């Protein structure tokens, strides 16, 4: 087993990411979404050689837990669905 100590630099890294995103409801309880933006590092650690600035893109699957809870609550109290 390697008993070598690893020393980490404790300096701060500051990152800003501006993104525009949206989603589309496929069902009353679920949807899909996407976003695009730019990531910029204001302050980096001097030991990090890689540049993390650049464009970002993502996709997501959303589950609308609030809608599910409200529907479940109305079913429980009224005995019928709100949707």
C-alpha positions in Angstrom: 0.0 0.0 0.0 1.3 3.5 -0.9 1.7 5.6 2.2 2.7 8.8 0.3 1.0 12.0 1.5 -0.9 14.0 -1.1 -0.9 17.7 -0.5 -3.7 19.7 -2.1 -3.6 23.3 -2.9 -6.4 25.0 -0.9 -6.8 28.1 -3.1 -10.2 29.2 -4.3 -11.5 28.6 -7.8 -14.2 31.0 -9.0 -16.4 29.9 -11.9 -19.2 31.7 -13.8 -21.6 30.0 -16.1 -24.3 31.8 -18.0 -26.9 29.5 -19.6 -30.3 29.8 -21.3 -32.5 26.7 -21.0 -36.0 25.5 -21.5 -38.2 22.5 -21.2 -41.3 21.0 -22.9 -43.9 19.1 -21.0 -44.6 15.8 -22.7 -47.0 14.5 -20.0 -48.5 16.4 -17.1 -45.8 14.7 -14.9 -42.7 14.6 -17.2 -40.9 16.6 -19.8 -37.6 17.1 -21.6 -35.3 20.1 -21.7 -32.1 21.5 -23.2 -29.8 24.4 -22.5 -26.8 26.1 -24.0 -24.3 28.7 -22.5 -20.8 29.6 -21.7 -18.5 28.6 -18.8 -15.8 31.1 -17.6 -13.2 30.7 -14.9 -12.5 34.0 -13.2 -9.9 32.6 -10.8 -8.2 29.3 -11.1 -5.7 27.2 -9.1 -2.1 27.7 -10.2 -1.6 23.9 -10.3 -4.4 23.3 -12.8 -3.1 23.3 -16.4 -6.3 22.7 -18.2 -8.5 25.6 -19.4 -12.2 25.0 -18.5 -13.5 28.1 -20.4 -15.9 27.2 -23.2 -19.4 26.5 -24.4 -21.6 24.1 -22.6 -24.7 22.2 -23.8 -26.9 19.8 -21.9 -30.1 17.9 -22.1 -32.4 16.8 -19.3 -35.4 14.7 -18.4 -37.7 16.4 -15.9 -40.1 14.8 -13.4 -42.5 17.4 -12.1 -42.8 16.3 -8.5 -44.9 19.2 -7.5 -47.6 18.3 -10.0 -47.4 14.6 -9.0 -47.8 15.6 -5.3 -50.8 18.0 -6.0 -52.5 15.3 -8.1 -51.9 12.7 -5.4 -53.2 15.0 -2.7 -56.3 15.8 -4.6 -56.9 12.1 -5.3 -56.4 11.4 -1.6 -58.8 14.1 -0.4 -61.4 14.1 -3.1 -61.2 10.6 -4.4 -60.8 11.8 -8.0 -58.0 13.1 -10.3 -57.3 16.8 -10.8 -56.0 16.2 -14.3 
